[in-house]
Amino acid sequence: MLIKSPPSWQMPEREATPEHVFLNRRRFLGALGLGATSLIGGAALAAKEEDPTADLYPAMRNQNYQLDRPLTKERDAAAYNNFYEFGSHKRIAREARALKIRPWTVSFEGMVEKERQVDIDTLIRAMPLEERLYRMRCVEAWSMAVPWSGFPLAELVKYAKPLSGAKYLVMQTFLDKDMASGQKQVWYPWPYTEGLTMAEATNELAFMVTGVYGKPLAKQFGAPLRLIAPWKYGFKSVKSITRFEFTDKRPTTFWEQIQASEYGFWANVNPDVSHPRWSQASERVLGSNNRVPTLLYNGYGEQVAHMYKDLKGEKLFM
């Protein structure tokens, strides 16, 4: 008899919030007029643009991706974000309202069968949307637990049809200094550039995010399309993506260009490898004063550790 052991990070299904309870709660809040705007501090932080894909949310939850901790409250997660395109402070939601998310196109370039541009709504509707509960760990030693909606990055790779010689997937955000005030800071190497190996990009955990908390992605989270690689530090999760390039050359990413001695290409979470300026042994849970121990690969080692076992001389955890 085959006995399947669940991953160590997976919470028993009986402990997860049932979908009907989640949906009923949303309907109740909507009836009271307590939707997303009140949860993140009022209409001043709300994105007023109508999202053409709003009918797709909430997406069906994939029960294979659960948590070992409570979800971070939406008002906490939505009001504490890194989005350097709009400034270097955390309370970036107000400034991020300047982000114009329609029209929006995504390009597939480099080592692909055919380079092309695709409208974001066409892309989203071509993909199998689902909701996943993931932990997120920032290199600054804070963390949150979030219900992301989107689709596996592996599905986007198939959609792009890369050539067999492609070894890396490079992702870039928009470049618009008139819209994004932070991009006027000339000491940053805009546009924001990130990359994964093809093995990482097609790993089951790599996720393209289009929604959060049962709704289309709010601007401060990196609308309309961002990456979540939950075993890596959060700075790998490039926001507001406009360009995907497949290449056989490893890219030099945004934070590598700024300070390679502190921020490397791999950026896998490891509590035993300190940042040069602080310990990574524990993390502050967003929305509380609690610190909890940090887990190797953020607790996702069973799914990802095999990708790094034969890499020698690489700084995998910075």
C-alpha positions as CSV (number, residue, x, y, z in Angstrom):
1,M,0.0,0.0,0.0
2,L,1.3,3.5,-1.0
3,I,1.3,5.9,1.9
4,K,1.8,9.5,0.9
5,S,3.4,11.8,3.6
6,P,2.4,15.4,3.4
7,P,5.1,18.1,3.3
8,S,6.3,19.2,6.7
9,W,5.0,22.7,6.1
10,Q,1.5,21.6,5.2
11,M,-1.3,22.2,7.8
12,P,-4.0,19.5,8.0
13,E,-7.0,20.5,5.9
14,R,-9.2,20.4,8.9
15,E,-7.4,23.4,10.4
16,A,-7.6,25.6,7.3
17,T,-10.5,28.0,7.0
18,P,-13.2,26.3,4.9
19,E,-13.9,28.0,1.6
20,H,-17.6,28.6,2.3
21,V,-16.6,30.4,5.6
22,F,-14.1,32.5,3.8
23,L,-16.6,33.5,1.0
24,N,-19.4,34.1,3.5
25,R,-17.1,36.4,5.5
26,R,-16.4,38.4,2.3
27,R,-20.1,38.8,1.5
28,F,-20.8,39.9,5.1
29,L,-18.1,42.5,5.0
30,G,-19.3,43.7,1.6
31,A,-22.8,44.1,2.9
32,L,-21.5,46.3,5.7
33,G,-19.4,48.4,3.4
34,L,-16.2,47.1,5.0
35,G,-14.4,45.9,1.9
36,A,-10.8,46.3,1.0
37,T,-10.7,50.1,1.4
38,S,-11.7,50.1,5.1
39,L,-9.4,47.2,5.8
40,I,-6.3,49.1,4.7
41,G,-7.2,52.4,6.2
42,G,-9.9,54.1,4.1
43,A,-10.5,55.3,0.6
44,A,-7.3,57.3,0.6
45,L,-5.4,54.0,0.0
46,A,-7.9,52.5,-2.4
47,A,-7.2,51.8,-6.1
48,K,-10.2,53.3,-7.9
49,E,-9.6,51.7,-11.3
50,E,-11.9,48.9,-12.3
51,D,-10.1,45.7,-12.9
52,P,-11.3,43.9,-16.0
53,T,-10.5,40.5,-14.4
54,A,-12.4,41.1,-11.1
55,D,-14.9,38.5,-12.0
56,L,-12.2,35.8,-11.6
57,Y,-11.9,36.3,-7.8
58,P,-11.9,34.8,-5.3
59,A,-10.1,32.0,-7.0
60,M,-10.5,28.4,-5.8
61,R,-8.1,27.5,-3.1
62,N,-5.5,24.8,-3.8
63,Q,-5.6,22.7,-0.7
64,N,-2.1,21.4,-1.3
65,Y,-0.6,24.8,-0.2
66,Q,-1.5,25.5,3.4
67,L,0.1,27.3,6.4
68,D,1.4,26.4,9.8
69,R,0.5,29.9,11.1
70,P,-2.5,32.2,11.0
71,L,-3.0,34.4,7.9
72,T,-1.7,38.0,8.3
73,K,-4.6,40.4,8.5
74,E,-5.2,42.2,5.2
75,R,-4.9,45.6,6.8
76,D,-1.4,44.8,8.0
77,A,-0.2,43.2,4.8
78,A,-1.6,45.9,2.6
79,A,-0.1,48.8,4.6
80,Y,3.5,47.5,4.9
81,N,5.2,47.0,1.6
82,N,8.4,47.4,-0.2
83,F,8.0,49.0,-3.7
84,Y,11.1,51.0,-4.4
85,E,9.6,52.4,-7.7
86,F,7.5,54.6,-5.5
87,G,9.9,55.2,-2.5
88,S,12.1,53.4,0.0
89,H,9.7,53.5,3.0
90,K,7.2,50.8,4.0
91,R,4.0,52.9,4.0
92,I,4.0,53.0,0.3
93,A,0.3,52.3,-0.5
94,R,-0.6,56.0,-1.0
95,E,2.3,56.6,-3.4
96,A,1.5,53.4,-5.3
97,R,-1.9,54.8,-6.3
98,A,0.0,56.5,-9.1
99,L,0.6,53.1,-10.8
100,K,-1.5,52.8,-14.0
101,I,-2.3,49.2,-14.4
102,R,-4.4,49.4,-17.6
103,P,-3.5,49.2,-20.5
104,W,-0.7,46.8,-19.6
105,T,1.2,44.5,-21.9
106,V,3.7,41.7,-21.1
107,S,6.5,40.8,-23.5
108,F,8.2,37.5,-24.1
109,E,11.7,37.9,-25.5
110,G,15.0,36.3,-26.1
111,M,15.3,32.5,-26.5
112,V,11.7,31.8,-27.4
113,E,10.0,30.3,-30.5
114,K,8.5,33.7,-31.3
115,E,8.9,37.0,-29.5
116,R,5.6,38.6,-28.8
117,Q,3.6,41.0,-26.6
118,V,0.4,40.0,-24.8
119,D,-2.3,42.1,-23.1
120,I,-2.4,41.4,-19.4
121,D,-6.1,40.5,-19.4
122,T,-5.6,38.1,-22.2
123,L,-2.8,36.4,-20.3
124,I,-4.6,36.2,-17.0
125,R,-7.7,34.6,-18.7
126,A,-5.5,32.1,-20.5
127,M,-4.2,30.8,-17.2
128,P,-5.6,28.4,-14.5
129,L,-6.1,30.7,-11.6
130,E,-6.0,29.3,-8.0
131,E,-5.4,30.6,-4.5
132,R,-2.4,29.4,-2.5
133,L,-1.5,30.2,1.2
134,Y,2.2,31.0,1.4
135,R,4.6,32.3,3.9
136,M,6.8,35.3,2.8
137,R,10.1,36.1,4.4
138,C,11.8,39.5,3.9
139,V,15.6,39.7,4.1
140,E,15.0,42.5,6.7
141,A,13.8,39.7,9.0
142,W,10.0,40.3,9.0
143,S,7.5,37.9,7.6
144,M,3.8,37.5,6.8
145,A,1.4,34.7,5.7
146,V,-0.7,35.6,2.7
147,P,-3.5,34.1,0.5
148,W,-2.1,34.8,-3.0
149,S,-4.1,34.2,-6.2
150,G,-2.6,33.5,-9.5
151,F,-1.1,30.7,-11.6
152,P,2.1,28.5,-11.6
153,L,5.1,30.2,-13.2
154,A,5.6,26.9,-15.0
155,E,2.3,27.6,-16.9
156,L,3.7,30.9,-18.1
157,V,6.9,29.2,-19.2
158,K,4.9,26.8,-21.3
159,Y,2.9,29.7,-22.7
160,A,6.1,31.5,-23.7
161,K,7.5,28.4,-25.5
162,P,11.3,28.9,-24.6
163,L,14.0,27.2,-26.7
164,S,15.8,24.2,-25.2
165,G,19.0,26.2,-24.7
166,A,17.4,28.7,-22.3
167,K,18.9,28.4,-18.8
168,Y,17.5,31.5,-17.0
169,L,14.3,33.5,-16.9
170,V,14.8,37.2,-16.5
171,M,11.9,39.4,-15.3
172,Q,11.7,43.2,-15.3
173,T,9.2,45.7,-14.0
174,F,8.0,48.8,-15.9
175,L,10.2,51.9,-16.5
176,D,8.2,55.2,-16.2
177,K,9.8,58.0,-14.2
178,D,6.8,60.3,-14.7
179,M,4.5,57.7,-13.1
180,A,6.9,56.3,-10.5
181,S,8.7,58.9,-8.5
182,G,11.2,56.5,-7.0
183,Q,12.6,55.8,-10.5
184,K,13.9,59.3,-10.5
185,Q,16.6,58.2,-8.0
186,V,19.5,57.8,-10.4
187,W,21.6,55.7,-8.0
188,Y,19.2,52.7,-8.5
189,P,19.7,50.5,-11.6
190,W,16.2,50.8,-13.1
191,P,14.2,48.9,-14.2
192,Y,14.0,46.4,-11.4
193,T,15.5,43.2,-12.7
194,E,15.2,39.7,-11.2
195,G,16.0,36.2,-12.4
196,L,15.5,32.5,-11.8
197,T,17.1,29.4,-13.3
198,M,14.7,27.4,-15.5
199,A,14.6,24.7,-12.8
200,E,13.5,27.3,-10.2
201,A,11.0,28.9,-12.6
202,T,9.3,25.5,-13.3
203,N,9.4,24.4,-9.7
204,E,5.9,23.7,-8.4
205,L,6.1,26.5,-5.8
206,A,7.1,29.4,-8.2
207,F,3.9,31.4,-8.6
208,M,2.7,34.3,-10.7
209,V,0.5,36.5,-8.6
210,T,-2.5,38.4,-9.9
211,G,-4.7,38.7,-6.8
212,V,-4.6,38.7,-3.0
213,Y,-7.1,38.2,-0.2
214,G,-9.7,37.1,-2.7
215,K,-9.5,40.2,-5.0
216,P,-7.4,41.5,-7.9
217,L,-3.9,42.4,-6.7
218,A,-3.7,45.8,-5.0
219,K,-1.2,48.3,-6.5
220,Q,1.1,48.4,-3.5
221,F,1.6,44.6,-3.8
222,G,2.9,44.9,-7.4
223,A,-0.2,44.9,-9.6
224,P,-1.1,43.6,-12.1
225,L,1.5,40.8,-12.1
226,R,4.3,39.8,-9.7
227,L,6.3,36.8,-8.7
228,I,6.2,34.9,-5.5
229,A,9.0,32.4,-4.8
230,P,8.3,31.5,-1.2
231,W,11.6,29.8,-0.4
232,K,13.5,32.9,-1.3
233,Y,13.8,36.3,0.4
234,G,11.2,38.7,-0.7
235,F,13.4,41.0,-2.8
236,K,13.4,38.2,-5.4
237,S,9.7,38.7,-5.9
238,V,9.7,41.3,-8.7
239,K,6.6,43.4,-8.9
240,S,4.6,44.9,-11.8
241,I,6.3,42.8,-14.4
242,T,6.2,43.9,-18.1
243,R,9.0,41.8,-19.6
244,F,10.1,38.1,-19.5
245,E,13.4,37.2,-21.2
246,F,14.7,33.7,-21.7
247,T,18.5,33.5,-21.9
248,D,21.5,31.3,-21.5
249,K,23.4,33.9,-19.5
250,R,22.8,34.5,-15.8
251,P,21.5,38.0,-15.2
252,T,22.9,40.5,-12.7
253,T,19.9,41.4,-10.7
254,F,18.8,44.7,-9.1
255,W,20.1,44.2,-5.6
256,E,23.3,42.5,-6.9
257,Q,24.1,45.6,-8.8
258,I,23.6,47.8,-5.8
259,Q,25.4,45.7,-3.2
260,A,26.6,42.2,-4.3
261,S,28.3,41.5,-0.9
262,E,24.9,41.6,0.8
263,Y,22.4,40.5,-1.9
264,G,23.1,37.7,-4.2
265,F,21.5,35.9,-7.1
266,W,20.2,32.9,-5.2
267,A,18.7,34.6,-2.0
268,N,17.4,31.3,-0.5
269,V,16.3,31.6,3.1
270,N,18.6,30.2,5.7
271,P,18.5,31.0,9.4
272,D,22.1,30.0,9.9
273,V,23.5,32.5,7.4
274,S,23.4,36.0,8.7
275,H,23.0,39.1,6.6
276,P,26.3,41.1,7.0
277,R,24.4,43.6,9.2
278,W,21.9,41.4,11.1
279,S,21.0,37.9,12.1
280,Q,18.5,35.8,10.1
281,A,17.9,33.3,12.9
282,S,14.4,34.7,13.6
283,E,11.8,36.9,12.1
284,R,9.1,39.4,13.3
285,V,5.6,38.4,12.3
286,L,3.9,41.3,10.7
287,G,0.9,42.5,12.7
288,S,2.4,41.4,16.0
289,N,5.4,41.8,18.3
290,N,6.2,38.1,18.1
291,R,9.4,36.7,16.8
292,V,9.5,33.2,15.6
293,P,12.4,31.0,14.4
294,T,13.2,31.2,10.7
295,L,13.1,27.9,8.8
296,L,15.6,26.7,6.2
297,Y,14.2,27.6,2.7
298,N,11.4,29.3,4.6
299,G,10.0,25.8,5.4
300,Y,9.8,24.6,1.8
301,G,13.0,22.6,1.7
302,E,11.2,19.3,0.6
303,Q,10.2,21.0,-2.6
304,V,13.3,23.0,-3.5
305,A,16.5,21.7,-1.7
306,H,17.2,19.3,-4.5
307,M,17.9,22.1,-6.9
308,Y,20.9,23.3,-5.0
309,K,22.6,20.1,-3.7
310,D,25.2,19.9,-6.5
311,L,26.0,23.6,-6.7
312,K,29.6,24.2,-5.4
313,G,31.2,27.5,-4.6
314,E,27.9,29.4,-4.8
315,K,26.6,31.8,-2.1
316,L,23.1,30.2,-2.0
317,F,21.7,32.0,1.0
318,M,22.3,35.7,0.5
